[in-house]
């Protein structure tokens, strides 16, 4: 399949890569739209690289080229044998973050156990931490990370669900913690 891959800072090229293998708990998503955020630009410019090995060593692009694209949506092309709530043709928005739940771990880390799965000890992200992102034709993602789009929202608009979720989450945290910056003027 075709993908746009970064092979060194500021060098991206269109290439052929193997199509992802579908696991029983995953869906194969034909990419419909991808948002590009500041993180993508920082990675592209060589200012950031979040792909690291088990020892925490950053893996250079030259050693492991990356397919970026973590803000995305698309259409389910195929559903794994264990997936019961999504089917081919469903339009979905993707949560790119992998955690104990989506990785199907038998025991949860302390973060996933307390509802803070975005800080999972095993956390990874499609398009950021070395996992294939959506600047490709297809991405295989855990079905629990695919949310069916049940409205007439266009795929271009649905690709903005991830950044909107980040904004809502940060506002929620600020309101709950009574952070230094507040809304509403109290």
LINHU-V178627 format. One record per residue. N is the residue number from 1. PHI is phi in whole degrees, -180 to 180 (* if undefined). OMEGA is omega as a letter, one per 40 degrees, with the letter a starting at -180 (none if undefined). Layout:
N|PHI|OMEGA, N|PHI|OMEGA
This chain:
1|*|a, 2|-86|i, 3|-152|i, 4|-102|a, 5|-126|i, 6|-93|a, 7|-112|i, 8|-167|a, 9|-52|i, 10|66|i, 11|-128|i, 12|-124|i, 13|-148|i, 14|-79|a, 15|-150|i, 16|-98|i, 17|-130|i, 18|-64|i, 19|-66|i, 20|-65|i, 21|-88|a, 22|-86|i, 23|-93|a, 24|-56|a, 25|-95|a, 26|-112|i, 27|-122|i, 28|-92|a, 29|-108|i, 30|-81|a, 31|-63|i, 32|-106|i, 33|-159|a, 34|-134|i, 35|-93|i, 36|-112|a, 37|-116|a, 38|-57|i, 39|-60|i, 40|-60|a, 41|-67|i, 42|-64|i, 43|-64|a, 44|-57|a, 45|-75|i, 46|85|i, 47|-83|a, 48|-152|i, 49|-157|a, 50|-101|i, 51|-91|a, 52|-134|i, 53|-85|a, 54|-64|i, 55|-97|i, 56|88|i, 57|-74|i, 58|-67|a, 59|-93|a, 60|-62|i, 61|-58|a, 62|-63|i, 63|-85|a, 64|-144|i, 65|-56|a, 66|-121|i, 67|-101|a, 68|-80|i, 69|109|a, 70|-112|i, 71|-102|a, 72|-152|i, 73|-149|i, 74|178|a, 75|-123|i, 76|-64|i, 77|-94|a, 78|-155|i, 79|-116|i, 80|-64|a, 81|-62|i, 82|-91|a, 83|-86|a, 84|-113|a, 85|-106|i, 86|-132|a, 87|-142|i, 88|-54|a, 89|99|i, 90|-67|i, 91|-86|a, 92|-136|i, 93|-103|a, 94|-112|i, 95|-91|a, 96|-77|a, 97|-84|i, 98|-101|a, 99|-142|a, 100|-54|a, 101|-65|a, 102|-74|i, 103|-86|i, 104|61|i, 105|-74|a, 106|-71|i, 107|-118|a, 108|-92|i, 109|-71|a, 110|-60|a, 111|-72|i, 112|-66|i, 113|-64|a, 114|-102|i, 115|85|i, 116|-109|a, 117|-64|i, 118|-70|i, 119|-112|a, 120|-47|i, 121|-64|i, 122|-108|a, 123|-58|i, 124|-148|i, 125|-134|i, 126|-59|i, 127|84|a, 128|-132|a, 129|-101|i, 130|97|i, 131|-76|a, 132|-54|i, 133|-96|a, 134|-94|i, 135|-83|a, 136|-151|a, 137|-72|a, 138|-137|i, 139|-139|i, 140|-95|a, 141|-131|i, 142|-59|a, 143|-58|i, 144|-67|i, 145|-95|a, 146|-110|a, 147|-109|a, 148|-62|i, 149|-90|a, 150|-107|i, 151|-133|i, 152|-90|i, 153|-55|i, 154|-71|i, 155|-64|i, 156|-60|i, 157|-71|a, 158|-65|i, 159|-66|i, 160|-90|i, 161|-63|a, 162|-63|i, 163|-65|i, 164|-63|i, 165|-61|i, 166|-63|a, 167|-65|a, 168|-62|i, 169|-62|a, 170|-66|i, 171|-65|i, 172|-62|i, 173|-63|i, 174|-61|a, 175|-68|a, 176|-71|a, 177|-96|a, 178|53|a, 179|-57|a, 180|-55|i, 181|-98|a, 182|-125|i, 183|-104|i, 184|93|i, 185|78|i, 186|-82|none
